[in-house]
Amino acid sequence: MDLTPSPQEEAYRNKVRAWLEANVPKPFDGEKSIENPDYVEYLRSWQRAQAEGGWLGITWPEEAGGQGLGPTEQSIFNEEAAKATAPYLIGQVGVALIGPTIAMLGTPEQKSHLSKILNCDEIWVQGFSEPNAGSDLGSLACRAVRDGDHFIVNGQKTWTSYAQVSDWIFLLVRTDPDASKYKGITCILVDMKSPGVDVRPLRMMSGDSVFNEVFFSDVKVPVENVLGEIDGGWKVAITALMHERMNLGGSISVELSHFLTKVVEVARQRGLTDDPLVRQKLAQATLDLEVFRMTSARVMSAVGKGQAPGPEGSILKLFWSNLNQWMVQTAQEIAGPYGQLAPEEFGSLSYRYLRSRGNSIEAGTDEVLKNTIANRVLGLPKSY
């Protein structure tokens, strides 16, 4: 793996950097909450600006409204956006996960959503997890029964990010209860404004309510909204999750590097850099961050050569969740009470600490990812 950037990649990075310098908006002056309509509009406006500048859908096919470029270019943009402290993408799930899947598997009518996903006319949410089917997605019970030209959907989803501001949901439902658990699943696209859809925000200990429960009560969905084949939803889900894993890496390593720099600064300010235990923890964080960056680069290199994303994505996600939690814990220990008094030093350390507790659950729990790595990377037998 050669990490030396090519002249074309350097030129692309310079182009990205110049655009970001000219277009990243000023920080939002107000409550940064998904429940604040002004903040939601601020994030929508930023996504529209990216779309108008041609910086969304970088890896999407050109016929789908993208640039038709590779994951390396996407990673470059993600890294530079993180360095420029650009606002996050409110339509990230649609742009990174759902849009590419619709572009691959959708009908012409379904593909008409793609431009709306890019320019944030539509925010999409992922409807996978359920109270008893999060890590074991094959056990989902949300049911869709065929009734002529429609499916009637009943059931519940949970941990649905941004559902309260979303327009559509990319929903996995069980359409054949008698089939094996991975073969009776269908992916269906549901308008969130449909009668019978009820969104209930979940308040976390960090104060956030980004996650939601979504209930479906006799929701009518046209059959033509099925993405892929009826009872073939597991293939659609895997395709979507592969795209999700591909987007994990570059921007996260930059953001963690910024955070670690702040931690080191605070350790110096508090006169703790001579403490051997503090020095050891900071050194370990630096080493782990470099391991994460190199593993991310290895994944991007493989995908750039046309290889399908493999189990390295599971390794990345597992490593990131543990690394972020450990770094935030270390920052709390170094800052002590000062961390509660000077949140600007860390971007609100207390919030970050509380929020990090969810890292080992979201996008695949640590336990399930360890099983995946043991089975698919190490070749160990399944334990179930």
Long-range contacts (C-beta under 8 A, 24 or more apart in sequence): 1-297, 1-298, 1-301, 3-297, 9-72, 9-73, 9-76, 12-73, 12-76, 13-76, 13-80, 16-55, 16-76, 16-77, 16-80, 17-80, 17-84, 19-53, 19-55, 20-80, 20-81, 20-84, 20-86, 21-84, 23-49, 23-53, 24-81, 24-84, 24-85, 24-86, 24-87, 25-49, 25-87, 28-87, 33-208, 33-209, 34-162, 34-164, 34-165, 34-208, 34-209, 34-210, 35-164, 35-201, 35-209, 40-90, 40-165, 42-87, 43-87, 43-88, 43-89, 43-90, 44-90, 44-120, 46-86, 46-87, 46-89, 46-90, 47-89, 47-90, 47-91, 47-119, 47-120, 48-119, 48-120, 50-89, 51-118, 51-119, 51-120, 52-119, 56-95, 56-118, 57-95, 57-99, 57-114, 57-118, 59-100, 59-246, 60-99, 60-100, 60-103, 60-114, 61-103, 64-99, 64-103, 64-111, 64-114, 65-114, 65-115, 65-118, 66-103, 70-303, 70-304, 71-246, 71-300, 71-303, 71-304, 72-300, 72-304, 74-246, 74-247, 75-249, 75-250, 75-296, 75-300, 76-250, 78-247, 78-249, 78-250, 78-251, 78-254, 79-250, 79-251, 79-253, 79-254, 81-251, 82-250, 82-251, 82-252, 82-254, 82-255, 82-258, 83-254, 85-258, 90-120, 90-123, 90-162, 90-165, 91-117, 91-118, 91-120, 91-122, 91-123, 91-124, 92-247, 93-124, 93-125, 93-126, 93-161, 93-162, 93-170, 94-122, 94-123, 94-124, 96-243, 96-244, 96-246, 96-247, 97-126, 97-170, 97-240, 97-241, 97-243, 97-244, 97-247, 98-124, 98-126, 98-170, 98-240, 99-124, 100-240, 100-243, 101-170, 101-227, 101-236, 101-239, 101-240, 101-243, 102-227, 104-239, 105-227, 105-228, 105-236, 105-239, 106-227, 107-224, 109-224, 110-189, 110-225, 110-227, 113-168, 113-189, 122-167, 122-168, 123-162, 123-165, 123-166, 123-167, 123-168, 124-166, 124-167, 124-168, 124-169, 124-170, 125-160, 125-161, 125-162, 125-163, 125-166, 125-168, 125-169, 125-170, 125-192, 125-214, 126-160, 126-161, 126-169, 126-170, 126-240, 127-157, 127-160, 127-169, 127-170, 127-171, 127-172, 127-190, 127-214, 128-157, 128-172, 128-237, 129-157, 129-158, 129-159, 129-160, 130-155, 130-156, 130-157, 130-158, 131-156, 131-158, 134-158, 134-159, 134-361, 134-365, 135-364, 135-365, 135-367, 135-368, 136-368, 137-172, 137-237, 138-181, 138-182, 138-185, 138-234, 139-181, 140-172, 140-173, 140-174, 140-185, 141-174, 142-171, 142-172, 142-173, 142-174, 142-216, 143-173, 143-174, 143-175, 143-177, 144-173, 144-174, 144-175, 144-186, 144-188, 144-221, 145-175, 146-175, 146-223, 147-220, 149-222, 149-223, 150-220, 150-221, 150-222, 150-223, 151-175, 151-186, 151-188, 151-220, 151-221, 151-223, 151-226, 152-218, 152-219, 152-220, 152-221, 153-188, 153-190, 153-196, 153-216, 153-218, 153-219, 153-220, 153-221, 154-216, 154-217, 154-218, 154-219, 155-215, 155-216, 156-213, 156-214, 156-215, 156-216, 157-213, 157-214, 157-216, 158-202, 158-211, 158-212, 158-213, 158-214, 159-202, 159-211, 159-212, 159-362, 160-199, 160-211, 160-212, 160-213, 160-214, 161-210, 161-211, 161-212, 162-210, 162-212, 163-192, 163-199, 163-212, 163-214, 164-199, 164-201, 164-209, 164-212, 166-192, 167-191, 167-192, 167-193, 168-192, 169-197, 169-214, 170-227, 170-240, 172-233, 172-237, 173-233, 175-230, 175-231, 175-233, 176-231, 179-231, 182-234, 183-231, 183-234, 184-231, 185-231, 185-233, 185-234, 185-237, 186-226, 186-228, 186-229, 186-230, 186-231, 186-232, 186-233, 187-226, 187-227, 187-228, 187-233, 187-236, 187-237, 188-221, 188-225, 188-226, 188-227, 188-233, 189-221, 189-225, 189-226, 189-227, 190-216, 190-219, 190-221, 190-225, 191-221, 194-219, 194-220, 194-221, 195-219, 195-220, 196-220, 204-354, 204-355, 204-358, 205-354, 205-357, 206-351, 206-354, 206-355, 207-351, 207-354, 208-355, 242-308, 242-309, 242-313, 244-363, 245-299, 245-309, 245-313, 245-314, 245-316, 245-317, 246-299, 246-303, 246-309, 246-313, 248-296, 248-313, 248-316, 248-317, 248-320, 248-363, 249-292, 249-293, 249-295, 249-296, 249-297, 249-299, 249-300, 249-316, 250-296, 250-300, 252-292, 252-296, 252-320, 253-289, 253-292, 253-293, 253-296, 256-289, 256-292, 256-323, 256-324, 256-327, 257-289, 259-327, 259-331, 259-346, 259-347, 260-285, 260-286, 260-289, 260-327, 262-331, 262-345, 262-346, 262-347, 263-327, 263-330, 263-331, 263-334, 263-346, 265-345, 266-331, 266-334, 266-335, 266-338, 266-339, 266-345, 266-346, 267-334, 270-334, 270-335, 270-336, 270-338, 272-334, 278-334, 281-330, 281-333, 282-330, 285-323, 285-326, 285-327, 285-330, 288-319, 288-323, 288-326, 289-323, 291-319, 292-316, 292-319, 292-320, 292-323, 295-319, 310-376, 311-372, 311-373, 311-376, 311-377, 314-364, 314-369, 314-372, 314-373, 314-376, 315-369, 315-373, 315-377, 317-363, 317-364, 317-369, 318-364, 318-366, 318-369, 318-370, 318-373, 320-359, 321-359, 321-360, 321-366, 322-359, 322-360, 322-366, 324-356, 324-359, 325-356, 325-357, 325-359, 325-360, 328-352, 328-353, 328-356, 329-353
